Amino acid sequence: MNILRSQYSISLTRREREILDLVALGNTDKLISKQLFISSNTVETHRRRLLQKFDVNNSCALIYRACKVGLL
């Protein structure tokens, strides 16, 4: 795992922020897609980009890292 990025180096789009918040609440991709009126594939793409931006491999690590940098 790379050195923890500062909150200033992680830039999220409005939609990525929405996805991150819903993932943190424990929602599945299918549920998120229904709530945001987008396809499950779009949710998967946003989640994959979030994992890349935070340099993690799973949702648990994503939430942990987002909390560490003050985004949750």
N, CA, C and O atoms as a Tripos MOL2 file, in Angstrom:
@<TRIPOS>MOLECULE
protein
  288   287    72     0     0
PROTEIN
NO_CHARGES

@<TRIPOS>ATOM
      1 N           0.8530   -1.1730    0.0000 N.3       1 MET1
      2 CA          0.0000    0.0000    0.0000 C.3       1 MET1
      3 C           0.8970    1.2340    0.0000 C.2       1 MET1
      4 O           1.8640    1.3100    0.7570 O.2       1 MET1
      5 N           0.5720    2.1830   -0.8430 N.am      2 ASN2
      6 CA          1.3440    3.4240   -0.9120 C.3       2 ASN2
      7 C           1.1160    4.2790    0.3250 C.2       2 ASN2
      8 O           0.2060    4.0350    1.1170 O.2       2 ASN2
      9 N           1.9590    5.2760    0.4650 N.am      3 ILE3
     10 CA          1.8100    6.2300    1.5700 C.3       3 ILE3
     11 C           0.4330    6.8820    1.4720 C.2       3 ILE3
     12 O          -0.0240    7.2240    0.3820 O.2       3 ILE3
     13 N          -0.2090    7.0480    2.5950 N.am      4 LEU4
     14 CA         -1.5430    7.6490    2.6520 C.3       4 LEU4
     15 C          -1.5360    9.0300    2.0160 C.2       4 LEU4
     16 O          -0.7670    9.9060    2.4110 O.2       4 LEU4
     17 N          -2.4050    9.2130    1.0230 N.am      5 ARG5
     18 CA         -2.5130   10.5060    0.3540 C.3       5 ARG5
     19 C          -3.2300   11.4930    1.2550 C.2       5 ARG5
     20 O          -4.0900   11.1130    2.0490 O.2       5 ARG5
     21 N          -2.8760   12.7460    1.1290 N.am      6 SER6
     22 CA         -3.5600   13.7620    1.9280 C.3       6 SER6
     23 C          -4.9340   14.0280    1.3320 C.2       6 SER6
     24 O          -5.1820   13.7080    0.1700 O.2       6 SER6
     25 N          -5.8170   14.6060    2.1160 N.am      7 GLN7
     26 CA         -7.1630   14.8960    1.6420 C.3       7 GLN7
     27 C          -7.1390   15.8680    0.4730 C.2       7 GLN7
     28 O          -8.1010   15.9330   -0.2920 O.2       7 GLN7
     29 N          -6.0730   16.6150    0.3230 N.am      8 TYR8
     30 CA         -5.9810   17.6050   -0.7440 C.3       8 TYR8
     31 C          -5.6180   16.9880   -2.0850 C.2       8 TYR8
     32 O          -5.8630   17.6010   -3.1230 O.2       8 TYR8
     33 N          -5.0380   15.7890   -2.0930 N.am      9 SER9
     34 CA         -4.6220   15.1850   -3.3520 C.3       9 SER9
     35 C          -5.6880   14.2560   -3.9270 C.2       9 SER9
     36 O          -5.5300   13.7710   -5.0470 O.2       9 SER9
     37 N          -6.7550   13.9990   -3.2020 N.am     10 ILE10
     38 CA         -7.8230   13.1380   -3.6920 C.3      10 ILE10
     39 C          -9.0000   14.0090   -4.0900 C.2      10 ILE10
     40 O          -9.6970   14.5810   -3.2510 O.2      10 ILE10
     41 N          -9.1960   14.0910   -5.3840 N.am     11 SER11
     42 CA        -10.2690   14.9220   -5.9080 C.3      11 SER11
     43 C         -11.3940   14.0150   -6.3970 C.2      11 SER11
     44 O         -11.1730   13.1390   -7.2320 O.2      11 SER11
     45 N         -12.6050   14.2290   -5.8730 N.am     12 LEU12
     46 CA        -13.7510   13.4120   -6.2470 C.3      12 LEU12
     47 C         -14.7830   14.2530   -6.9900 C.2      12 LEU12
     48 O         -14.9910   15.4280   -6.6880 O.2      12 LEU12
     49 N         -15.4210   13.6210   -7.9640 N.am     13 THR13
     50 CA        -16.5430   14.2810   -8.6240 C.3      13 THR13
     51 C         -17.7490   14.2220   -7.6890 C.2      13 THR13
     52 O         -17.7480   13.4800   -6.7060 O.2      13 THR13
     53 N         -18.7580   14.9980   -8.0000 N.am     14 ARG14
     54 CA        -19.9880   14.9820   -7.1990 C.3      14 ARG14
     55 C         -20.5730   13.5700   -7.1610 C.2      14 ARG14
     56 O         -20.9970   13.1010   -6.1050 O.2      14 ARG14
     57 N         -20.5960   12.9000   -8.2980 N.am     15 ARG15
     58 CA        -21.1640   11.5480   -8.3620 C.3      15 ARG15
     59 C         -20.3140   10.5550   -7.5910 C.2      15 ARG15
     60 O         -20.8560    9.6850   -6.9100 O.2      15 ARG15
     61 N         -18.9880   10.6620   -7.6820 N.am     16 GLU16
     62 CA        -18.1210    9.7730   -6.9070 C.3      16 GLU16
     63 C         -18.3650    9.9650   -5.4200 C.2      16 GLU16
     64 O         -18.3700    9.0000   -4.6560 O.2      16 GLU16
     65 N         -18.5660   11.2000   -5.0150 N.am     17 ARG17
     66 CA        -18.8430   11.4850   -3.6040 C.3      17 ARG17
     67 C         -20.1520   10.8340   -3.1650 C.2      17 ARG17
     68 O         -20.2410   10.2650   -2.0770 O.2      17 ARG17
     69 N         -21.1680   10.9280   -4.0290 N.am     18 GLU18
     70 CA        -22.4560   10.2780   -3.7280 C.3      18 GLU18
     71 C         -22.2820    8.7690   -3.5910 C.2      18 GLU18
     72 O         -22.8010    8.1540   -2.6590 O.2      18 GLU18
     73 N         -21.5440    8.1830   -4.5310 N.am     19 ILE19
     74 CA        -21.3030    6.7290   -4.5010 C.3      19 ILE19
     75 C         -20.5420    6.3630   -3.2280 C.2      19 ILE19
     76 O         -20.9020    5.4020   -2.5490 O.2      19 ILE19
     77 N         -19.5100    7.1080   -2.9060 N.am     20 LEU20
     78 CA        -18.7190    6.8420   -1.7010 C.3      20 LEU20
     79 C         -19.6060    6.8740   -0.4600 C.2      20 LEU20
     80 O         -19.5250    5.9800    0.3830 O.2      20 LEU20
     81 N         -20.4430    7.8840   -0.3440 N.am     21 ASP21
     82 CA        -21.3350    7.9960    0.8130 C.3      21 ASP21
     83 C         -22.2910    6.8000    0.8920 C.2      21 ASP21
     84 O         -22.5310    6.2670    1.9760 O.2      21 ASP21
     85 N         -22.8290    6.3850   -0.2460 N.am     22 LEU22
     86 CA        -23.7740    5.2610   -0.2530 C.3      22 LEU22
     87 C         -23.0750    3.9320    0.0190 C.2      22 LEU22
     88 O         -23.6420    3.0560    0.6720 O.2      22 LEU22
     89 N         -21.8600    3.7800   -0.4720 N.am     23 VAL23
     90 CA        -21.0730    2.5760   -0.1680 C.3      23 VAL23
     91 C         -20.7930    2.5220    1.3310 C.2      23 VAL23
     92 O         -20.8870    1.4610    1.9480 O.2      23 VAL23
     93 N         -20.4480    3.6670    1.9090 N.am     24 ALA24
     94 CA        -20.1530    3.7360    3.3450 C.3      24 ALA24
     95 C         -21.3640    3.3520    4.1850 C.2      24 ALA24
     96 O         -21.2170    2.8620    5.3050 O.2      24 ALA24
     97 N         -22.5510    3.5720    3.6480 N.am     25 LEU25
     98 CA        -23.7770    3.1770    4.3560 C.3      25 LEU25
     99 C         -24.1140    1.7040    4.1710 C.2      25 LEU25
    100 O         -25.0970    1.2150    4.7290 O.2      25 LEU25
    101 N         -23.2980    0.9900    3.3870 N.am     26 GLY26
    102 CA        -23.4870   -0.4430    3.2150 C.3      26 GLY26
    103 C         -24.3840   -0.8300    2.0500 C.2      26 GLY26
    104 O         -24.8080   -1.9820    1.9560 O.2      26 GLY26
    105 N         -24.6790    0.1040    1.1700 N.am     27 ASN27
    106 CA        -25.5440   -0.1800    0.0300 C.3      27 ASN27
    107 C         -24.8130   -0.9970   -1.0290 C.2      27 ASN27
    108 O         -23.6090   -0.8310   -1.2280 O.2      27 ASN27
    109 N         -25.5370   -1.8720   -1.7000 N.am     28 THR28
    110 CA        -24.9930   -2.6520   -2.8090 C.3      28 THR28
    111 C         -25.0210   -1.8120   -4.0810 C.2      28 THR28
    112 O         -25.6990   -0.7870   -4.1430 O.2      28 THR28
    113 N         -24.2840   -2.2530   -5.0880 N.am     29 ASP29
    114 CA        -24.2940   -1.5470   -6.3730 C.3      29 ASP29
    115 C         -25.7050   -1.4830   -6.9450 C.2      29 ASP29
    116 O         -26.1170   -0.4560   -7.4860 O.2      29 ASP29
    117 N         -26.4350   -2.5720   -6.8250 N.am     30 LYS30
    118 CA        -27.8030   -2.6120   -7.3590 C.3      30 LYS30
    119 C         -28.6960   -1.5800   -6.6620 C.2      30 LYS30
    120 O         -29.4540   -0.8670   -7.3190 O.2      30 LYS30
    121 N         -28.6050   -1.5060   -5.3540 N.am     31 LEU31
    122 CA        -29.4140   -0.5440   -4.6010 C.3      31 LEU31
    123 C         -28.9990    0.8900   -4.9220 C.2      31 LEU31
    124 O         -29.8470    1.7690   -5.0740 O.2      31 LEU31
    125 N         -27.7000    1.1190   -5.0240 N.am     32 ILE32
    126 CA        -27.2100    2.4500   -5.3650 C.3      32 ILE32
    127 C         -27.7240    2.8510   -6.7390 C.2      32 ILE32
    128 O         -28.1480    3.9900   -6.9330 O.2      32 ILE32
    129 N         -27.6920    1.9340   -7.6890 N.am     33 SER33
    130 CA        -28.1520    2.2600   -9.0390 C.3      33 SER33
    131 C         -29.6260    2.6470   -9.0420 C.2      33 SER33
    132 O         -30.0280    3.5460   -9.7810 O.2      33 SER33
    133 N         -30.4260    1.9850   -8.2310 N.am     34 LYS34
    134 CA        -31.8480    2.3340   -8.1370 C.3      34 LYS34
    135 C         -32.0460    3.6880   -7.4710 C.2      34 LYS34
    136 O         -32.9020    4.4650   -7.8940 O.2      34 LYS34
    137 N         -31.2670    3.9780   -6.4370 N.am     35 GLN35
    138 CA        -31.4010    5.2460   -5.7180 C.3      35 GLN35
    139 C         -30.9900    6.4430   -6.5740 C.2      35 GLN35
    140 O         -31.5840    7.5170   -6.4780 O.2      35 GLN35
    141 N         -29.9650    6.2480   -7.4130 N.am     36 LEU36
    142 CA        -29.4310    7.3510   -8.2110 C.3      36 LEU36
    143 C         -29.9480    7.3430   -9.6540 C.2      36 LEU36
    144 O         -29.5960    8.2160  -10.4470 O.2      36 LEU36
    145 N         -30.7730    6.3650   -9.9850 N.am     37 PHE37
    146 CA        -31.3420    6.2460  -11.3260 C.3      37 PHE37
    147 C         -30.2660    6.1440  -12.4010 C.2      37 PHE37
    148 O         -30.3310    6.8030  -13.4390 O.2      37 PHE37
    149 N         -29.2640    5.2890  -12.1190 N.am     38 ILE38
    150 CA        -28.2100    5.0000  -13.0880 C.3      38 ILE38
    151 C         -28.0460    3.4930  -13.1640 C.2      38 ILE38
    152 O         -28.5620    2.7760  -12.3070 O.2      38 ILE38
    153 N         -27.3420    2.9990  -14.1700 N.am     39 SER39
    154 CA        -27.1830    1.5520  -14.3310 C.3      39 SER39
    155 C         -26.1950    0.9860  -13.3050 C.2      39 SER39
    156 O         -25.3540    1.7060  -12.7640 O.2      39 SER39
    157 N         -26.3170   -0.2920  -13.0590 N.am     40 SER40
    158 CA        -25.3800   -0.9760  -12.1520 C.3      40 SER40
    159 C         -23.9620   -0.9000  -12.6990 C.2      40 SER40
    160 O         -23.0050   -0.7820  -11.9350 O.2      40 SER40
    161 N         -23.8260   -0.9660  -14.0220 N.am     41 ASN41
    162 CA        -22.4950   -0.8620  -14.6390 C.3      41 ASN41
    163 C         -21.8580    0.4940  -14.3500 C.2      41 ASN41
    164 O         -20.6510    0.5820  -14.1230 O.2      41 ASN41
    165 N         -22.6620    1.5410  -14.3580 N.am     42 THR42
    166 CA        -22.1480    2.8800  -14.0500 C.3      42 THR42
    167 C         -21.6890    2.9530  -12.6040 C.2      42 THR42
    168 O         -20.6540    3.5510  -12.3080 O.2      42 THR42
    169 N         -22.4460    2.3560  -11.7100 N.am     43 VAL43
    170 CA        -22.0480    2.3220  -10.2960 C.3      43 VAL43
    171 C         -20.7310    1.5620  -10.1550 C.2      43 VAL43
    172 O         -19.8320    2.0050   -9.4420 O.2      43 VAL43
    173 N         -20.6150    0.4220  -10.8310 N.am     44 GLU44
    174 CA        -19.3800   -0.3740  -10.7750 C.3      44 GLU44
    175 C         -18.1890    0.4370  -11.2790 C.2      44 GLU44
    176 O         -17.0970    0.3610  -10.7160 O.2      44 GLU44
    177 N         -18.4040    1.2120  -12.3430 N.am     45 THR45
    178 CA        -17.3320    2.0520  -12.8830 C.3      45 THR45
    179 C         -16.9060    3.1070  -11.8660 C.2      45 THR45
    180 O         -15.7120    3.3150  -11.6490 O.2      45 THR45
    181 N         -17.8710    3.7700  -11.2480 N.am     46 HIS46
    182 CA        -17.5400    4.7730  -10.2280 C.3      46 HIS46
    183 C         -16.8190    4.1290   -9.0500 C.2      46 HIS46
    184 O         -15.8500    4.6890   -8.5360 O.2      46 HIS46
    185 N         -17.2760    2.9730   -8.6220 N.am     47 ARG47
    186 CA        -16.6390    2.2790   -7.4920 C.3      47 ARG47
    187 C         -15.2020    1.9000   -7.8530 C.2      47 ARG47
    188 O         -14.2890    2.0670   -7.0450 O.2      47 ARG47
    189 N         -15.0080    1.3930   -9.0620 N.am     48 ARG48
    190 CA        -13.6700    1.0060   -9.5130 C.3      48 ARG48
    191 C         -12.7380    2.2260   -9.5360 C.2      48 ARG48
    192 O         -11.5800    2.1320   -9.1320 O.2      48 ARG48
    193 N         -13.2470    3.3680  -10.0090 N.am     49 ARG49
    194 CA        -12.4340    4.5900  -10.0250 C.3      49 ARG49
    195 C         -12.1040    5.0580   -8.6110 C.2      49 ARG49
    196 O         -10.9990    5.5350   -8.3520 O.2      49 ARG49
    197 N         -13.0660    4.9220   -7.6990 N.am     50 LEU50
    198 CA        -12.7970    5.2750   -6.2980 C.3      50 LEU50
    199 C         -11.6930    4.3990   -5.7220 C.2      50 LEU50
    200 O         -10.7950    4.8930   -5.0400 O.2      50 LEU50
    201 N         -11.7590    3.0990   -5.9940 N.am     51 LEU51
    202 CA        -10.7240    2.1870   -5.5120 C.3      51 LEU51
    203 C          -9.3530    2.6070   -6.0440 C.2      51 LEU51
    204 O          -8.3610    2.5680   -5.3170 O.2      51 LEU51
    205 N          -9.3060    3.0050   -7.3070 N.am     52 GLN52
    206 CA         -8.0370    3.4460   -7.9020 C.3      52 GLN52
    207 C          -7.5550    4.7450   -7.2660 C.2      52 GLN52
    208 O          -6.3790    4.8730   -6.9250 O.2      52 GLN52
    209 N          -8.4540    5.7000   -7.1060 N.am     53 LYS53
    210 CA         -8.0690    6.9940   -6.5410 C.3      53 LYS53
    211 C          -7.5380    6.8630   -5.1210 C.2      53 LYS53
    212 O          -6.6170    7.5780   -4.7260 O.2      53 LYS53
    213 N          -8.1240    5.9420   -4.3540 N.am     54 PHE54
    214 CA         -7.6950    5.7520   -2.9660 C.3      54 PHE54
    215 C          -6.6110    4.6790   -2.8360 C.2      54 PHE54
    216 O          -6.1120    4.4130   -1.7430 O.2      54 PHE54
    217 N          -6.2550    4.0680   -3.9730 N.am     55 ASP55
    218 CA         -5.1960    3.0500   -4.0140 C.3      55 ASP55
    219 C          -5.4850    1.8890   -3.0530 C.2      55 ASP55
    220 O          -4.6440    1.5010   -2.2410 O.2      55 ASP55
    221 N          -6.7070    1.3490   -3.1770 N.am     56 VAL56
    222 CA         -7.1210    0.2140   -2.3440 C.3      56 VAL56
    223 C          -7.7400   -0.8670   -3.2360 C.2      56 VAL56
    224 O          -8.0010   -0.6410   -4.4180 O.2      56 VAL56
    225 N          -7.9710   -2.0480   -2.6450 N.am     57 ASN57
    226 CA         -8.4590   -3.1820   -3.4180 C.3      57 ASN57
    227 C          -9.8810   -3.6090   -3.1030 C.2      57 ASN57
    228 O         -10.4350   -4.4480   -3.8140 O.2      57 ASN57
    229 N         -10.4930   -3.0580   -2.0570 N.am     58 ASN58
    230 CA        -11.8560   -3.4600   -1.7130 C.3      58 ASN58
    231 C         -12.5870   -2.3250   -1.0010 C.2      58 ASN58
    232 O         -11.9880   -1.3300   -0.5920 O.2      58 ASN58
    233 N         -13.8850   -2.5030   -0.8690 N.am     59 SER59
    234 CA        -14.7340   -1.4410   -0.3070 C.3      59 SER59
    235 C         -14.4220   -1.1500    1.1540 C.2      59 SER59
    236 O         -14.5050   -0.0020    1.5880 O.2      59 SER59
    237 N         -14.0660   -2.1690    1.9080 N.am     60 CYS60
    238 CA        -13.7280   -1.9570    3.3190 C.3      60 CYS60
    239 C         -12.5180   -1.0260    3.4320 C.2      60 CYS60
    240 O         -12.5200   -0.0830    4.2230 O.2      60 CYS60
    241 N         -11.4940   -1.3010    2.6390 N.am     61 ALA61
    242 CA        -10.2990   -0.4650    2.6420 C.3      61 ALA61
    243 C         -10.6100    0.9350    2.1120 C.2      61 ALA61
    244 O         -10.0270    1.9180    2.5690 O.2      61 ALA61
    245 N         -11.5230    1.0230    1.1530 N.am     62 LEU62
    246 CA        -11.9440    2.3120    0.6080 C.3      62 LEU62
    247 C         -12.5450    3.1820    1.7080 C.2      62 LEU62
    248 O         -12.1880    4.3520    1.8450 O.2      62 LEU62
    249 N         -13.4510    2.6130    2.4830 N.am     63 ILE63
    250 CA        -14.1040    3.3630    3.5530 C.3      63 ILE63
    251 C         -13.0940    3.7520    4.6240 C.2      63 ILE63
    252 O         -13.1230    4.8740    5.1280 O.2      63 ILE63
    253 N         -12.2070    2.8330    4.9720 N.am     64 TYR64
    254 CA        -11.1760    3.1150    5.9670 C.3      64 TYR64
    255 C         -10.3090    4.2910    5.5060 C.2      64 TYR64
    256 O         -10.0700    5.2290    6.2660 O.2      64 TYR64
    257 N          -9.8430    4.2300    4.2580 N.am     65 ARG65
    258 CA         -8.9720    5.2780    3.7240 C.3      65 ARG65
    259 C          -9.7050    6.6100    3.6360 C.2      65 ARG65
    260 O          -9.1370    7.6540    3.9550 O.2      65 ARG65
    261 N         -10.9750    6.5800    3.2020 N.am     66 ALA66
    262 CA        -11.7570    7.8220    3.1030 C.3      66 ALA66
    263 C         -11.9250    8.4650    4.4880 C.2      66 ALA66
    264 O         -11.8980    9.6890    4.6180 O.2      66 ALA66
    265 N         -12.0950    7.6410    5.5010 N.am     67 CYS67
    266 CA        -12.1980    8.1660    6.8750 C.3      67 CYS67
    267 C         -10.8560    8.7620    7.3080 C.2      67 CYS67
    268 O         -10.8210    9.8290    7.9210 O.2      67 CYS67
    269 N          -9.7590    8.0820    6.9930 N.am     68 LYS68
    270 CA         -8.4400    8.5530    7.4040 C.3      68 LYS68
    271 C          -8.0990    9.9040    6.8110 C.2      68 LYS68
    272 O          -7.4210   10.7100    7.4480 O.2      68 LYS68
    273 N          -8.5680   10.1640    5.5810 N.am     69 VAL69
    274 CA         -8.2350   11.4440    4.9470 C.3      69 VAL69
    275 C          -9.3250   12.4930    5.1560 C.2      69 VAL69
    276 O          -9.2550   13.5950    4.6130 O.2      69 VAL69
    277 N         -10.3340   12.1320    5.9520 N.am     70 GLY70
    278 CA        -11.3450   13.1020    6.3310 C.3      70 GLY70
    279 C         -12.4770   13.2990    5.3370 C.2      70 GLY70
    280 O         -13.1750   14.3110    5.4000 O.2      70 GLY70
    281 N         -12.6770   12.3650    4.4260 N.am     71 LEU71
    282 CA        -13.7620   12.4910    3.4550 C.3      71 LEU71
    283 C         -15.0600   11.8460    3.9420 C.2      71 LEU71
    284 O         -16.1100   12.0310    3.3260 O.2      71 LEU71
    285 N         -14.9970   11.1110    5.0110 N.am     72 LEU72
    286 CA        -16.2070   10.5130    5.6250 C.3      72 LEU72
    287 C         -16.1830   10.8030    7.1120 C.2      72 LEU72
    288 O         -17.0940   10.4000    7.8350 O.2      72 LEU72
@<TRIPOS>BOND
     1     1     2 1
     2     2     3 1
     3     3     4 2
     4     3     5 am
     5     5     6 1
     6     6     7 1
     7     7     8 2
     8     7     9 am
     9     9    10 1
    10    10    11 1
    11    11    12 2
    12    11    13 am
    13    13    14 1
    14    14    15 1
    15    15    16 2
    16    15    17 am
    17    17    18 1
    18    18    19 1
    19    19    20 2
    20    19    21 am
    21    21    22 1
    22    22    23 1
    23    23    24 2
    24    23    25 am
    25    25    26 1
    26    26    27 1
    27    27    28 2
    28    27    29 am
    29    29    30 1
    30    30    31 1
    31    31    32 2
    32    31    33 am
    33    33    34 1
    34    34    35 1
    35    35    36 2
    36    35    37 am
    37    37    38 1
    38    38    39 1
    39    39    40 2
    40    39    41 am
    41    41    42 1
    42    42    43 1
    43    43    44 2
    44    43    45 am
    45    45    46 1
    46    46    47 1
    47    47    48 2
    48    47    49 am
    49    49    50 1
    50    50    51 1
    51    51    52 2
    52    51    53 am
    53    53    54 1
    54    54    55 1
    55    55    56 2
    56    55    57 am
    57    57    58 1
    58    58    59 1
    59    59    60 2
    60    59    61 am
    61    61    62 1
    62    62    63 1
    63    63    64 2
    64    63    65 am
    65    65    66 1
    66    66    67 1
    67    67    68 2
    68    67    69 am
    69    69    70 1
    70    70    71 1
    71    71    72 2
    72    71    73 am
    73    73    74 1
    74    74    75 1
    75    75    76 2
    76    75    77 am
    77    77    78 1
    78    78    79 1
    79    79    80 2
    80    79    81 am
    81    81    82 1
    82    82    83 1
    83    83    84 2
    84    83    85 am
    85    85    86 1
    86    86    87 1
    87    87    88 2
    88    87    89 am
    89    89    90 1
    90    90    91 1
    91    91    92 2
    92    91    93 am
    93    93    94 1
    94    94    95 1
    95    95    96 2
    96    95    97 am
    97    97    98 1
    98    98    99 1
    99    99   100 2
   100    99   101 am
   101   101   102 1
   102   102   103 1
   103   103   104 2
   104   103   105 am
   105   105   106 1
   106   106   107 1
   107   107   108 2
   108   107   109 am
   109   109   110 1
   110   110   111 1
   111   111   112 2
   112   111   113 am
   113   113   114 1
   114   114   115 1
   115   115   116 2
   116   115   117 am
   117   117   118 1
   118   118   119 1
   119   119   120 2
   120   119   121 am
   121   121   122 1
   122   122   123 1
   123   123   124 2
   124   123   125 am
   125   125   126 1
   126   126   127 1
   127   127   128 2
   128   127   129 am
   129   129   130 1
   130   130   131 1
   131   131   132 2
   132   131   133 am
   133   133   134 1
   134   134   135 1
   135   135   136 2
   136   135   137 am
   137   137   138 1
   138   138   139 1
   139   139   140 2
   140   139   141 am
   141   141   142 1
   142   142   143 1
   143   143   144 2
   144   143   145 am
   145   145   146 1
   146   146   147 1
   147   147   148 2
   148   147   149 am
   149   149   150 1
   150   150   151 1
   151   151   152 2
   152   151   153 am
   153   153   154 1
   154   154   155 1
   155   155   156 2
   156   155   157 am
   157   157   158 1
   158   158   159 1
   159   159   160 2
   160   159   161 am
   161   161   162 1
   162   162   163 1
   163   163   164 2
   164   163   165 am
   165   165   166 1
   166   166   167 1
   167   167   168 2
   168   167   169 am
   169   169   170 1
   170   170   171 1
   171   171   172 2
   172   171   173 am
   173   173   174 1
   174   174   175 1
   175   175   176 2
   176   175   177 am
   177   177   178 1
   178   178   179 1
   179   179   180 2
   180   179   181 am
   181   181   182 1
   182   182   183 1
   183   183   184 2
   184   183   185 am
   185   185   186 1
   186   186   187 1
   187   187   188 2
   188   187   189 am
   189   189   190 1
   190   190   191 1
   191   191   192 2
   192   191   193 am
   193   193   194 1
   194   194   195 1
   195   195   196 2
   196   195   197 am
   197   197   198 1
   198   198   199 1
   199   199   200 2
   200   199   201 am
   201   201   202 1
   202   202   203 1
   203   203   204 2
   204   203   205 am
   205   205   206 1
   206   206   207 1
   207   207   208 2
   208   207   209 am
   209   209   210 1
   210   210   211 1
   211   211   212 2
   212   211   213 am
   213   213   214 1
   214   214   215 1
   215   215   216 2
   216   215   217 am
   217   217   218 1
   218   218   219 1
   219   219   220 2
   220   219   221 am
   221   221   222 1
   222   222   223 1
   223   223   224 2
   224   223   225 am
   225   225   226 1
   226   226   227 1
   227   227   228 2
   228   227   229 am
   229   229   230 1
   230   230   231 1
   231   231   232 2
   232   231   233 am
   233   233   234 1
   234   234   235 1
   235   235   236 2
   236   235   237 am
   237   237   238 1
   238   238   239 1
   239   239   240 2
   240   239   241 am
   241   241   242 1
   242   242   243 1
   243   243   244 2
   244   243   245 am
   245   245   246 1
   246   246   247 1
   247   247   248 2
   248   247   249 am
   249   249   250 1
   250   250   251 1
   251   251   252 2
   252   251   253 am
   253   253   254 1
   254   254   255 1
   255   255   256 2
   256   255   257 am
   257   257   258 1
   258   258   259 1
   259   259   260 2
   260   259   261 am
   261   261   262 1
   262   262   263 1
   263   263   264 2
   264   263   265 am
   265   265   266 1
   266   266   267 1
   267   267   268 2
   268   267   269 am
   269   269   270 1
   270   270   271 1
   271   271   272 2
   272   271   273 am
   273   273   274 1
   274   274   275 1
   275   275   276 2
   276   275   277 am
   277   277   278 1
   278   278   279 1
   279   279   280 2
   280   279   281 am
   281   281   282 1
   282   282   283 1
   283   283   284 2
   284   283   285 am
   285   285   286 1
   286   286   287 1
   287   287   288 2
@<TRIPOS>SUBSTRUCTURE
     1 MET1         2 RESIDUE 1 A MET
     2 ASN2         6 RESIDUE 1 A ASN
     3 ILE3        10 RESIDUE 1 A ILE
     4 LEU4        14 RESIDUE 1 A LEU
     5 ARG5        18 RESIDUE 1 A ARG
     6 SER6        22 RESIDUE 1 A SER
     7 GLN7        26 RESIDUE 1 A GLN
     8 TYR8        30 RESIDUE 1 A TYR
     9 SER9        34 RESIDUE 1 A SER
    10 ILE10       38 RESIDUE 1 A ILE
    11 SER11       42 RESIDUE 1 A SER
    12 LEU12       46 RESIDUE 1 A LEU
    13 THR13       50 RESIDUE 1 A THR
    14 ARG14       54 RESIDUE 1 A ARG
    15 ARG15       58 RESIDUE 1 A ARG
    16 GLU16       62 RESIDUE 1 A GLU
    17 ARG17       66 RESIDUE 1 A ARG
    18 GLU18       70 RESIDUE 1 A GLU
    19 ILE19       74 RESIDUE 1 A ILE
    20 LEU20       78 RESIDUE 1 A LEU
    21 ASP21       82 RESIDUE 1 A ASP
    22 LEU22       86 RESIDUE 1 A LEU
    23 VAL23       90 RESIDUE 1 A VAL
    24 ALA24       94 RESIDUE 1 A ALA
    25 LEU25       98 RESIDUE 1 A LEU
    26 GLY26      102 RESIDUE 1 A GLY
    27 ASN27      106 RESIDUE 1 A ASN
    28 THR28      110 RESIDUE 1 A THR
    29 ASP29      114 RESIDUE 1 A ASP
    30 LYS30      118 RESIDUE 1 A LYS
    31 LEU31      122 RESIDUE 1 A LEU
    32 ILE32      126 RESIDUE 1 A ILE
    33 SER33      130 RESIDUE 1 A SER
    34 LYS34      134 RESIDUE 1 A LYS
    35 GLN35      138 RESIDUE 1 A GLN
    36 LEU36      142 RESIDUE 1 A LEU
    37 PHE37      146 RESIDUE 1 A PHE
    38 ILE38      150 RESIDUE 1 A ILE
    39 SER39      154 RESIDUE 1 A SER
    40 SER40      158 RESIDUE 1 A SER
    41 ASN41      162 RESIDUE 1 A ASN
    42 THR42      166 RESIDUE 1 A THR
    43 VAL43      170 RESIDUE 1 A VAL
    44 GLU44      174 RESIDUE 1 A GLU
    45 THR45      178 RESIDUE 1 A THR
    46 HIS46      182 RESIDUE 1 A HIS
    47 ARG47      186 RESIDUE 1 A ARG
    48 ARG48      190 RESIDUE 1 A ARG
    49 ARG49      194 RESIDUE 1 A ARG
    50 LEU50      198 RESIDUE 1 A LEU
    51 LEU51      202 RESIDUE 1 A LEU
    52 GLN52      206 RESIDUE 1 A GLN
    53 LYS53      210 RESIDUE 1 A LYS
    54 PHE54      214 RESIDUE 1 A PHE
    55 ASP55      218 RESIDUE 1 A ASP
    56 VAL56      222 RESIDUE 1 A VAL
    57 ASN57      226 RESIDUE 1 A ASN
    58 ASN58      230 RESIDUE 1 A ASN
    59 SER59      234 RESIDUE 1 A SER
    60 CYS60      238 RESIDUE 1 A CYS
    61 ALA61      242 RESIDUE 1 A ALA
    62 LEU62      246 RESIDUE 1 A LEU
    63 ILE63      250 RESIDUE 1 A ILE
    64 TYR64      254 RESIDUE 1 A TYR
    65 ARG65      258 RESIDUE 1 A ARG
    66 ALA66      262 RESIDUE 1 A ALA
    67 CYS67      266 RESIDUE 1 A CYS
    68 LYS68      270 RESIDUE 1 A LYS
    69 VAL69      274 RESIDUE 1 A VAL
    70 GLY70      278 RESIDUE 1 A GLY
    71 LEU71      282 RESIDUE 1 A LEU
    72 LEU72      286 RESIDUE 1 A LEU
